């Protein structure tokens, strides 16, 4: 497979693959998990599978690519779905996971995550915050007005799409619609946006007083 060059077009292709995998019932949205490979009624955490294979002498990236090639059914969060589809669409499995906890390397420390080859760090943070309702590892604390507004948007995004899989699909569709960008406010209702602005104004007034 020819590797896909980073940029907005690649993000659209990756998002389209997320939608395709959801429609094929390969991806199921799930809060609180990065990537879980479905096994019966439960799942095996991808990071644990990679670590166990590495302990047995296997090359981590090779194992990762073979898992993606097998197209397993997965429970994923926003970044988990983006990660698996990035590998599938781009053919880029050189994630240098040997000796490293893949969850820390890819999902938790976004400043050095290989996902930033294709997605801006700020966009990855926003997608994950919207998926987790601003309650996960990546969130926007009420440290300032801008963070507070973005955090509220993330919280309302979860309320707008209560089912995890529906929320994952909405995020991917938003990226496709915006040609590689993610603009969550577009998916909120007018009443939600009004409530957010009211909360922001109330916060501003309290700080001024």
C-alpha positions as YAML, in Angstrom:
chain: A
units: angstrom
residues:
- id: 1
  name: UNK
  ca: [0.00, 0.00, 0.00]
- id: 2
  name: UNK
  ca: [1.26, 3.47, -0.89]
- id: 3
  name: UNK
  ca: [1.58, 5.61, 2.20]
- id: 4
  name: UNK
  ca: [-0.80, 8.54, 2.33]
- id: 5
  name: UNK
  ca: [0.72, 12.00, 2.65]
- id: 6
  name: UNK
  ca: [-0.30, 13.93, 5.79]
- id: 7
  name: UNK
  ca: [-2.81, 16.76, 5.38]
- id: 8
  name: UNK
  ca: [-6.55, 17.51, 5.32]
- id: 9
  name: UNK
  ca: [-7.23, 14.99, 2.53]
- id: 10
  name: UNK
  ca: [-5.68, 12.18, 4.55]
- id: 11
  name: UNK
  ca: [-7.79, 13.14, 7.58]
- id: 12
  name: UNK
  ca: [-10.93, 12.94, 5.45]
- id: 13
  name: UNK
  ca: [-9.97, 9.47, 4.20]
- id: 14
  name: UNK
  ca: [-9.23, 8.32, 7.74]
- id: 15
  name: UNK
  ca: [-12.58, 9.68, 8.99]
- id: 16
  name: UNK
  ca: [-14.40, 7.97, 6.11]
- id: 17
  name: UNK
  ca: [-12.78, 4.70, 7.13]
- id: 18
  name: UNK
  ca: [-13.99, 5.19, 10.71]
- id: 19
  name: UNK
  ca: [-17.53, 5.58, 9.36]
- id: 20
  name: UNK
  ca: [-17.13, 2.52, 7.14]
- id: 21
  name: UNK
  ca: [-15.87, 0.41, 10.06]
- id: 22
  name: UNK
  ca: [-18.82, 1.53, 12.21]
- id: 23
  name: UNK
  ca: [-21.26, 0.68, 9.43]
- id: 24
  name: UNK
  ca: [-19.59, -2.73, 9.04]
- id: 25
  name: UNK
  ca: [-19.97, -3.23, 12.82]
- id: 26
  name: UNK
  ca: [-16.20, -3.46, 13.23]
- id: 27
  name: UNK
  ca: [-16.00, -0.44, 15.54]
- id: 28
  name: UNK
  ca: [-18.18, 0.04, 18.59]
- id: 29
  name: UNK
  ca: [-17.79, 3.30, 20.46]
- id: 30
  name: UNK
  ca: [-16.92, 2.89, 24.13]
- id: 31
  name: UNK
  ca: [-15.98, 5.49, 26.70]
- id: 32
  name: UNK
  ca: [-13.00, 4.80, 28.90]
- id: 33
  name: UNK
  ca: [-11.10, 2.50, 26.54]
- id: 34
  name: UNK
  ca: [-8.58, 3.36, 23.83]
- id: 35
  name: UNK
  ca: [-8.77, 0.17, 21.76]
- id: 36
  name: UNK
  ca: [-10.23, -3.10, 22.97]
- id: 37
  name: UNK
  ca: [-10.08, -6.13, 20.67]
- id: 38
  name: UNK
  ca: [-13.39, -7.92, 21.08]
- id: 39
  name: UNK
  ca: [-13.22, -11.41, 22.53]
- id: 40
  name: UNK
  ca: [-16.59, -12.99, 23.19]
- id: 41
  name: UNK
  ca: [-18.54, -10.74, 25.52]
- id: 42
  name: UNK
  ca: [-15.44, -8.81, 26.58]
- id: 43
  name: UNK
  ca: [-12.31, -7.41, 24.99]
- id: 44
  name: UNK
  ca: [-8.54, -7.55, 25.22]
- id: 45
  name: UNK
  ca: [-6.80, -4.20, 25.59]
- id: 46
  name: UNK
  ca: [-4.65, -3.58, 22.51]
- id: 47
  name: UNK
  ca: [-1.77, -2.27, 24.61]
- id: 48
  name: UNK
  ca: [-1.72, -5.50, 26.64]
- id: 49
  name: UNK
  ca: [-1.80, -7.65, 23.49]
- id: 50
  name: UNK
  ca: [1.17, -5.74, 22.04]
- id: 51
  name: UNK
  ca: [3.10, -5.89, 25.31]
- id: 52
  name: UNK
  ca: [2.54, -9.65, 25.69]
- id: 53
  name: UNK
  ca: [3.67, -10.29, 22.13]
- id: 54
  name: UNK
  ca: [6.76, -8.14, 22.70]
- id: 55
  name: UNK
  ca: [7.60, -10.10, 25.85]
- id: 56
  name: UNK
  ca: [7.52, -13.26, 23.74]
- id: 57
  name: UNK
  ca: [10.07, -11.80, 21.33]
- id: 58
  name: UNK
  ca: [7.79, -10.47, 18.60]
- id: 59
  name: UNK
  ca: [8.29, -7.13, 16.86]
- id: 60
  name: UNK
  ca: [5.68, -4.75, 18.24]
- id: 61
  name: UNK
  ca: [5.01, -2.86, 15.01]
- id: 62
  name: UNK
  ca: [4.69, -6.11, 13.04]
- id: 63
  name: UNK
  ca: [2.17, -7.44, 15.54]
- id: 64
  name: UNK
  ca: [0.26, -4.16, 15.40]
- id: 65
  name: UNK
  ca: [0.10, -4.25, 11.60]
- id: 66
  name: UNK
  ca: [-1.04, -7.87, 11.56]
- id: 67
  name: UNK
  ca: [-3.85, -7.00, 13.97]
- id: 68
  name: UNK
  ca: [-4.97, -4.12, 11.75]
- id: 69
  name: UNK
  ca: [-4.76, -6.30, 8.63]
- id: 70
  name: UNK
  ca: [-7.05, -8.87, 10.27]
- id: 71
  name: UNK
  ca: [-9.66, -6.09, 10.67]
- id: 72
  name: UNK
  ca: [-10.92, -7.23, 14.08]
- id: 73
  name: UNK
  ca: [-14.02, -6.02, 15.85]
- id: 74
  name: UNK
  ca: [-12.98, -3.35, 18.34]
- id: 75
  name: UNK
  ca: [-14.32, -1.22, 21.14]
- id: 76
  name: UNK
  ca: [-12.81, 2.22, 20.61]
- id: 77
  name: UNK
  ca: [-12.90, 5.80, 21.80]
- id: 78
  name: UNK
  ca: [-12.44, 8.68, 19.35]
- id: 79
  name: UNK
  ca: [-8.64, 8.45, 19.31]
- id: 80
  name: UNK
  ca: [-8.75, 4.66, 19.26]
- id: 81
  name: UNK
  ca: [-10.92, 4.61, 16.14]
- id: 82
  name: UNK
  ca: [-8.76, 7.28, 14.50]
- id: 83
  name: UNK
  ca: [-5.64, 5.29, 15.36]
- id: 84
  name: UNK
  ca: [-6.85, 2.00, 13.89]
- id: 85
  name: UNK
  ca: [-8.17, 3.69, 10.74]
- id: 86
  name: UNK
  ca: [-4.96, 5.72, 10.37]
- id: 87
  name: UNK
  ca: [-2.97, 2.49, 10.27]
- id: 88
  name: UNK
  ca: [-5.40, 0.91, 7.80]
- id: 89
  name: UNK
  ca: [-5.69, 3.88, 5.44]
- id: 90
  name: UNK
  ca: [-2.14, 5.20, 5.47]
- id: 91
  name: UNK
  ca: [-0.26, 1.91, 5.61]
- id: 92
  name: UNK
  ca: [2.01, 3.64, 8.14]
- id: 93
  name: UNK
  ca: [2.77, 1.08, 10.83]
- id: 94
  name: UNK
  ca: [6.14, 2.48, 11.81]
- id: 95
  name: UNK
  ca: [4.94, 3.67, 15.19]
- id: 96
  name: UNK
  ca: [8.13, 2.61, 17.00]
- id: 97
  name: UNK
  ca: [6.26, 0.95, 19.83]
- id: 98
  name: UNK
  ca: [9.08, -1.41, 20.80]
- id: 99
  name: UNK
  ca: [9.78, -1.17, 24.50]
- id: 100
  name: UNK
  ca: [7.12, 1.49, 24.97]
- id: 101
  name: UNK
  ca: [3.65, 1.33, 26.46]
- id: 102
  name: UNK
  ca: [1.57, 1.89, 23.33]
- id: 103
  name: UNK
  ca: [-1.23, 3.61, 25.22]
- id: 104
  name: UNK
  ca: [1.15, 6.19, 26.67]
- id: 105
  name: UNK
  ca: [3.02, 6.54, 23.38]
- id: 106
  name: UNK
  ca: [-0.02, 6.99, 21.12]
- id: 107
  name: UNK
  ca: [-2.96, 8.18, 23.18]
- id: 108
  name: UNK
  ca: [-1.92, 9.78, 26.45]
- id: 109
  name: UNK
  ca: [1.12, 11.89, 25.54]
- id: 110
  name: UNK
  ca: [-0.20, 13.66, 22.45]
- id: 111
  name: UNK
  ca: [2.77, 16.02, 22.24]
- id: 112
  name: UNK
  ca: [4.87, 13.11, 20.96]
- id: 113
  name: UNK
  ca: [2.11, 10.88, 19.58]
- id: 114
  name: UNK
  ca: [2.63, 9.51, 16.06]
- id: 115
  name: UNK
  ca: [-1.00, 10.46, 15.41]
- id: 116
  name: UNK
  ca: [0.23, 14.04, 15.07]
- id: 117
  name: UNK
  ca: [1.71, 13.05, 11.72]
- id: 118
  name: UNK
  ca: [-1.82, 13.31, 10.37]
- id: 119
  name: UNK
  ca: [-3.86, 15.25, 12.94]
- id: 120
  name: UNK
  ca: [-2.97, 18.47, 14.80]
- id: 121
  name: UNK
  ca: [-2.57, 17.90, 18.52]
- id: 122
  name: UNK
  ca: [-5.31, 20.43, 19.27]
- id: 123
  name: UNK
  ca: [-7.73, 18.55, 17.02]
- id: 124
  name: UNK
  ca: [-6.95, 15.21, 18.67]
- id: 125
  name: UNK
  ca: [-7.55, 16.74, 22.09]
- id: 126
  name: UNK
  ca: [-10.84, 18.28, 21.00]
- id: 127
  name: UNK
  ca: [-12.13, 15.06, 19.42]
- id: 128
  name: UNK
  ca: [-11.34, 13.02, 22.51]
- id: 129
  name: UNK
  ca: [-12.81, 15.63, 24.86]
- id: 130
  name: UNK
  ca: [-16.04, 15.64, 22.85]
- id: 131
  name: UNK
  ca: [-16.20, 11.86, 22.85]
- id: 132
  name: UNK
  ca: [-15.64, 11.58, 26.60]
- id: 133
  name: UNK
  ca: [-17.78, 14.57, 27.52]
- id: 134
  name: UNK
  ca: [-14.75, 16.49, 28.80]
- id: 135
  name: UNK
  ca: [-14.22, 13.88, 31.52]
- id: 136
  name: UNK
  ca: [-11.33, 11.81, 30.14]
- id: 137
  name: UNK
  ca: [-7.56, 12.14, 29.99]
- id: 138
  name: UNK
  ca: [-7.86, 14.97, 27.48]
- id: 139
  name: UNK
  ca: [-10.17, 17.72, 28.67]
- id: 140
  name: UNK
  ca: [-10.48, 21.48, 28.99]
- id: 141
  name: UNK
  ca: [-10.42, 22.74, 32.60]
- id: 142
  name: UNK
  ca: [-12.16, 25.95, 33.58]
- id: 143
  name: UNK
  ca: [-8.87, 27.83, 33.79]
- id: 144
  name: UNK
  ca: [-9.94, 30.58, 31.44]
- id: 145
  name: UNK
  ca: [-12.90, 31.69, 29.36]
- id: 146
  name: UNK
  ca: [-11.71, 29.99, 26.17]
- id: 147
  name: UNK
  ca: [-11.04, 26.66, 27.90]
- id: 148
  name: UNK
  ca: [-14.34, 26.92, 29.73]
- id: 149
  name: UNK
  ca: [-16.26, 27.41, 26.48]
- id: 150
  name: UNK
  ca: [-14.49, 24.52, 24.75]
- id: 151
  name: UNK
  ca: [-15.10, 22.30, 27.76]
- id: 152
  name: UNK
  ca: [-18.79, 23.13, 27.70]
- id: 153
  name: UNK
  ca: [-18.95, 22.35, 23.98]
- id: 154
  name: UNK
  ca: [-17.38, 18.96, 24.72]
- id: 155
  name: UNK
  ca: [-19.85, 18.27, 27.53]
- id: 156
  name: UNK
  ca: [-22.82, 19.21, 25.38]
- id: 157
  name: UNK
  ca: [-21.45, 17.13, 22.50]
- id: 158
  name: UNK
  ca: [-21.75, 14.04, 24.65]
- id: 159
  name: UNK
  ca: [-25.28, 15.05, 25.61]
- id: 160
  name: UNK
  ca: [-26.14, 15.56, 21.94]
- id: 161
  name: UNK
  ca: [-25.08, 12.01, 21.04]
- id: 162
  name: UNK
  ca: [-25.72, 9.87, 24.10]
- id: 163
  name: UNK
  ca: [-24.77, 6.57, 22.48]
- id: 164
  name: UNK
  ca: [-21.02, 6.16, 22.21]
- id: 165
  name: UNK
  ca: [-21.08, 4.74, 18.68]
- id: 166
  name: UNK
  ca: [-23.37, 7.52, 17.46]
- id: 167
  name: UNK
  ca: [-20.97, 10.07, 18.94]
- id: 168
  name: UNK
  ca: [-17.98, 8.46, 17.25]
- id: 169
  name: UNK
  ca: [-19.83, 8.47, 13.92]
- id: 170
  name: UNK
  ca: [-20.82, 12.12, 14.38]
- id: 171
  name: UNK
  ca: [-17.20, 13.13, 15.01]
- id: 172
  name: UNK
  ca: [-16.02, 11.32, 11.87]
- id: 173
  name: UNK
  ca: [-18.82, 12.80, 9.76]
- id: 174
  name: UNK
  ca: [-17.95, 16.26, 11.04]
- id: 175
  name: UNK
  ca: [-14.35, 15.82, 9.87]
- id: 176
  name: UNK
  ca: [-15.50, 14.70, 6.43]
- id: 177
  name: UNK
  ca: [-17.97, 17.57, 6.14]
- id: 178
  name: UNK
  ca: [-15.34, 20.11, 7.14]
- id: 179
  name: UNK
  ca: [-12.70, 18.75, 4.75]
- id: 180
  name: UNK
  ca: [-10.34, 17.50, 7.43]
- id: 181
  name: UNK
  ca: [-11.18, 19.88, 10.25]
- id: 182
  name: UNK
  ca: [-13.36, 19.25, 13.32]
- id: 183
  name: UNK
  ca: [-15.95, 21.85, 14.29]
- id: 184
  name: UNK
  ca: [-18.11, 20.36, 17.05]
- id: 185
  name: UNK
  ca: [-20.35, 23.42, 17.49]
- id: 186
  name: UNK
  ca: [-21.92, 22.57, 14.13]
- id: 187
  name: UNK
  ca: [-23.44, 19.41, 15.62]
- id: 188
  name: UNK
  ca: [-24.99, 21.10, 18.64]
- id: 189
  name: UNK
  ca: [-28.55, 22.39, 18.70]
- id: 190
  name: UNK
  ca: [-29.36, 26.09, 18.82]
- id: 191
  name: UNK
  ca: [-30.63, 25.76, 22.37]
- id: 192
  name: UNK
  ca: [-27.37, 24.08, 23.44]
- id: 193
  name: UNK
  ca: [-25.30, 26.86, 21.93]
- id: 194
  name: UNK
  ca: [-27.48, 29.42, 23.69]
- id: 195
  name: UNK
  ca: [-26.98, 27.68, 27.03]
- id: 196
  name: UNK
  ca: [-23.21, 27.63, 26.49]
- id: 197
  name: UNK
  ca: [-23.09, 31.36, 25.75]
- id: 198
  name: UNK
  ca: [-25.25, 32.03, 28.80]
- id: 199
  name: UNK
  ca: [-22.85, 30.06, 31.00]
- id: 200
  name: UNK
  ca: [-19.86, 31.90, 29.54]
- id: 201
  name: UNK
  ca: [-21.49, 35.27, 30.15]
- id: 202
  name: UNK
  ca: [-22.34, 34.28, 33.72]
- id: 203
  name: UNK
  ca: [-18.72, 33.28, 34.29]
- id: 204
  name: UNK
  ca: [-17.45, 36.54, 32.82]
- id: 205
  name: UNK
  ca: [-19.79, 38.58, 35.00]
- id: 206
  name: UNK
  ca: [-18.71, 36.68, 38.12]
- id: 207
  name: UNK
  ca: [-15.02, 37.29, 37.32]
- id: 208
  name: UNK
  ca: [-15.71, 40.98, 36.69]
- id: 209
  name: UNK
  ca: [-17.62, 41.36, 39.94]
...
